[in-house]
């Protein structure tokens, strides 16, 4: 008799595909956990507190459910300062949930950001750019193949190194700094990733130097002049692409 079916603990050597499917299905089948998973289909990460509200359960119960989903490989935990955010573990999980929603005939509720517009559109995050504009740039760098995800960090491809070097960035010097070279940083307003690390900081310095963006004197908000936005998109191979609406700033 199959050891797993006989009641032996499931291990990498005795678990079967149908056993694994049953475990995953059981994890999804609990209503609170299903609501948590479906709320994450929009690609935005959420805290355990937010997910407990979505699921209509208490924080301690939510933590137990999230641990189950994480253990089954359905969720990824992201650390950002003192906070812990949860997102779907990958595209395969999202595709499976989408297929189940089609069968269920249910449409999911879209994510609505609650941060002030001036900060949500473009701002600094320590020494790099954040906000909707930064998330858009990060998406472009990944889609263009300039950045490659690698176990919580970003690798710079040959094409990416050539493109960023052409902008005047000293890639060797950035790699020599005593900090992470490039990494995804969870955006607190968009709940998606923007570019952090030495490369992200260098890109912000470049944008400020070239007048693509302008730093507020009394806040973290970044203004993006229309002309600066056009020059930035052209330099980054994004000419013709739409960008998030940002507040207007007169050129200096």
N, C-alpha and C positions, 0 to 999 in steps of 0.2 A: 504493500500500500504506500502511496505517496506520503512522505514524512510530514509535509505541511498539512495534508488532509487528515493525518492521524493525530493532529493536535500538537506536533512538535513546533517550537518557535520558528517563525519564518526567518530564514537567513538568505544571504546572497546566493547560496548554493542550492537551497531546496524550495525557494519560492517560485511559483509558476505565474505565467502571464495572467491567467484568470483570477488567481488569488490576489495579485497586485491590483487588478481592475476592481475587484470586489472591495478592497480596502479603500481605494480612492473614491469609489462610488459611495461607500458608507460615510466617508468624510464629507462629501458634498451634500449628501442626502439630508443632513440635519438642517432645519429651516434657518436657524440663526447663522450657521456657517455659510449656507447658500447665499443669504443676503449679503454677507460680508464679501464673498467672492464676486458676486455680480456687481457690487458697488465699485470694485476695482477694475472692471473691464474698460473704463474710460482711460486707463493708463496713468491715473493720478494716484500717488501713494497716500495713505491715510494712517493716522495714529490709532492705537488700540482704543483710546477713548472715543474717537470719531466712529470707529467701526462698532463699538458697543452701542452707540446711539443708532446707527444704521440698523443693527440687528435687534434693537429693542431689548437689550439685556444689560446686566450689571457689569462693571469693569472686571471683576475677578472672574466671572463666567466667560467674558470675552477673551481674557488672557488664556484660559484653558482651551477655548475653541481655536484661537490663533496658533497656539502651540501644536495642536493636532494637525492643523492645515500646513503648518511649517514642516512638521515631521514627515508628512506625507508628500512633501516636495511640491505643494501647490502654491506656497507663498515664499517670498523673499523678504528678509528683514533688513531694513536700512537704518543705520545709525547716523544721526545728525545732531551733534551737540548732546544735550541731555535727552533728546527725544528719540523714539524708535518709531519708524514708519514701516508700513507693510505694503507690498505690491505683489502682483501676480508673478509667479516664478519664471514665466516666459511666454513666448508666443503660442506654444503648444497648449498650455493651460487655457489661455484666452480663447483659442480656436475651439477647444472642447466645450468650454462654457457657452460660447456663442452658438454652437450646434445644439446644445441642450435648450437654450433659450428659444431657438427656432422651433424646436419640438413643443416647448411649453407655450409658444405664442405670446411671449412677454417682451416688451421694450424696456430697456434700462433707462434710468434717469440720468441726464447729463450732469457733469460736474460744474458747479458754479463757484468761481473764485470770490472770496470776500475781502481780500486785501484792498487798500486804497489804490485807485487807478494810477496815481503818480508813481507809487512804488511798484505796482504790479507790472507796469509796462517795461520799465528799465531802471535798474538801480545797481549799486555795488553790493557785493557779498564779500566782506572783508577786503580782499585786494583783487577780486575778479568781478566780471559782469554777471548780473542775475536778472530775473524777470522774464516776461514773455519773449522779449527780443533775444535774450541769451539762450533760452530754450530752443527757439527757432534756429539760431546759429548752430547749436549743438546737434540738432537733428540733421542739419545740412552737412556738417562735418562727417557724421556717421554715414549718411546716405551716399555721400561722395566717395566714401572709402578712405578719407584722410585720417580718421580716427578709427581704431578697432578696439572693441571691448575685450578686456582680458582680466577676469577674476577681480572685479571691483576697481580696475584701473583702465586707463586708455593707453594704447600703443599708437605711435605715429607711423603711418605707412610711408613708403618711399614717396608716393604721390603727395601725401600730406606734408612731409618734410620739405619737399621741393616747393610746394605752394606757400607754406608759412615762411620759409627762408626767402622767397621772392618778395615777401612783404617787408623784409628787413629784420626778421627775428633771428637771433643767434641761438640756434637749436642746441648746439654743443654746450654753450654756456648755461642754458636753461636745464639741460640734463645734469650738469655738474653742481647744481644747487642742492643744499641739504634739505630737500623737501620732495614731495611727490612731483613727478614731472607733469603728468596730466591725469585727471581723474574726474569721474562724474560726481557732481555735487547736487544734492536734492534741493530743488527750488521750493521755498516754503509757501510761496503764493500759488505757483503753478502745479506743485506736487509732481513735477517731472524733473529730468536731469538737465543741468547746464554744465559748462566746462569749468573745472577748477584746477588747482595745482599751479605750477610755475608757468605752464603754457597759457592757462586762462588769465593769470595775472599779466603776462606779457601782452596778451591780446588786448586787454583793457587799456594798458599804458599806450599801446599803439593807437587804439581808437581815440583816446584823449589827445594824443599828440597830433593826429591828423585831423582832428575836429569832427570825427564821425559822431562822437557823443560829447556832451558837456556836463561836468560835475556841478551839482547844486552846491552853493556855499554853505547852506544850513541844513542839509539832509543827505540821505544816501541816494536820492533820486537822480537819475541821469536824464538829461534832455537830449533829444535826437533831432537836430535840424534837418529839414527836408533835403538840403543839398548834401549834408553829411551822410544821411541814410543812403542816398543814391550812390555816393562814392564808395561807401562801405560794401554795398551789395555788389557793385561792379568788381571791387578788389577781391571779394570772397567768392566770385563765380556765381552770384545769386541775382544777377541783373534780370529784371522782369518778374521776379518773385514778389508776392505780397508779403508785407510785414505787419506786425501788430500796430495798431494805431497808438502813437505816442504823442505827448503834448508838444506843441510847437515851441521852438526856441529860436530867437533871432540870432543870426551869425554875429560873432564878435569881430 
